């Protein structure tokens, strides 16, 4: 059975394109009478970005705490806040300004505005039944691909699992890519977030769940990532635009990942580590499974002067290592994608624990 795949409906890209956001939003204000809801990464609180946005007095501004990965409880709390503000009205648009945390929060809240229940009820595949309000993504970080992917990733602390709301209804309807918005990103964060595109794309094309369109998108995204991270300066004007395009393509190519993301999910759940740096730690101990990609990754880090902290699992208890293993091995689809149905014979508890101890 073939899946009828959906992509983002509209996109705009170019330096300074943020200045045209008002034109895009004006169309939505004519189509829907409700206010707009703006989600901004809390990094921008007290900075000038909000003053540059086409906000009206009746609109809502929500600062999203991106200090940790989005959680089911956090998404529920933001949803309650937005519902109270809207008082039953349908927003003309929901807009996200930030990286994966902010964009995923916006997408998940959108689903909960039109579907009953809590965030945890929709962690999985095709569980969202009703379309969300119109959503616009304006990434200020490149790499996660959240701007074009069909999932909103959230951590469920009770179940010890990091899992998305995978649905066509989760996708943004419009994406605006302005490379100027990534100019102020700290260098390490730029690398940790940007390299996510490289990782989920190589995981996709080295797996068994593939199709020619996804392969083509992933291959181009990988090529752009190599141009960026193997250059002399990954944050040049040209490279910041290239990485935005790579992230855009990579999000569309994000189907099933492989072994990197499950181990990364374990680190996010147990150590509350951000996704990008968790991916880097995961790949740093997977040289036997991804030998060429591991070699390229190490070269990229050296070329860009990135230091990956060591000893992150030093001093953990047996119970914490058990939790790391459980939060990683639960992701059967991506692990099967790379290693086949007998992946547990390769990634035994002892094997996985030893990898975490090497980080």
C-alpha positions, 0 to 999 in steps of 0.5 A: 500500500502506497502512502499519499504524501503531503508537503508544505503548501507554500514557502518563501525564501530569501534574505530579508523576507521577514519583511513580507510576513505582513502580506502573508498574514493579511491574507489570513486575516481576511480569510478568518476573523480570529486573532493571530497567535505568535509563538516565540522562542523565549530567547527573543524575550526582551529583544527586538524581534517581536517589534518587527512582527506584524502583530495587532493589539488583538493578537496573542504572543506566547514565549515558549521555554526552549531550555528543555525539549517540549513535553506532553505536560508543557504542550497541554499547559500552552494549549490551555493558555491559548484556549483561554485567550481565544475563548472559542474563536478560531485563530486566523493563523498560528505562527512559530519563530524559533527552532524545533522546540518552538515549531513543534510546540506550535504544531502540537498546540494547533492539533489540540485546539481542534481535537479533544484530549491531551498531547499524550493521546496523539503520540503516534501515527495518524491519531489526529483526526481534525485539521488544525488552524492555519500555521506559519513557520519562521525558523530562526535555527536551521536543522531540525526540519520541523518547518516541513516535517509531519510530526511534532516531537514531545517527551512523555515523562510518565511513559519515558518515551520521546514520540511525535504527533505524526499526521498530515494535520501537524504540518505547517501550511506556510514556511518563511525562510529568512537566513538573516534570522540565523545570523546571531545563533551561537556557533556551537548551537548552530552546529548541533542543530544544523547537523540534525539534518545531515543525520536524519537524512543519512539515516533515511537513505541507509535504511530499508524503508525508502522511496525515490522521492525521499532519497532524492530530497535526502541526498540533496540535503546531505550534499548541502550539509557537506558544503556547509560543514566542510567549508572554512566557515559554516556561518557565512551568509551563503552557508546560512542560506544553504543550511536553511534549504537543507533543513527545509528539504530534510524535513520533507525527507524525514521518514524513518530514521535509524539508530542515531535518533533512538539513542538520542531520544534516550539522552533527551528523556533521561538526561534532558539533553537537547536534541541536536547535541544528543544526536552528536553524542549518539553518532560519536559511539556508532562508528561500527554502524555508520562508519563513513558518516561517523568519519565525515561527522568527526571531520566536520566537527574538527573543521568548524572547531566544535568540541563535544563534551565527554563523560556525560554519563559518568557517575550514572546509576544502574537505574539510569542506564536501565532508563536510557536503554528502555527509552532508546530500544522502544523505538522499534520502527527506526531500529528495524529500518537500519538493523532489521527485525532482529535489532535487539540481538545487536543492540543488547542491553549490555551493548547499548549501555557500553555505548552510553558509557563511552559518551 
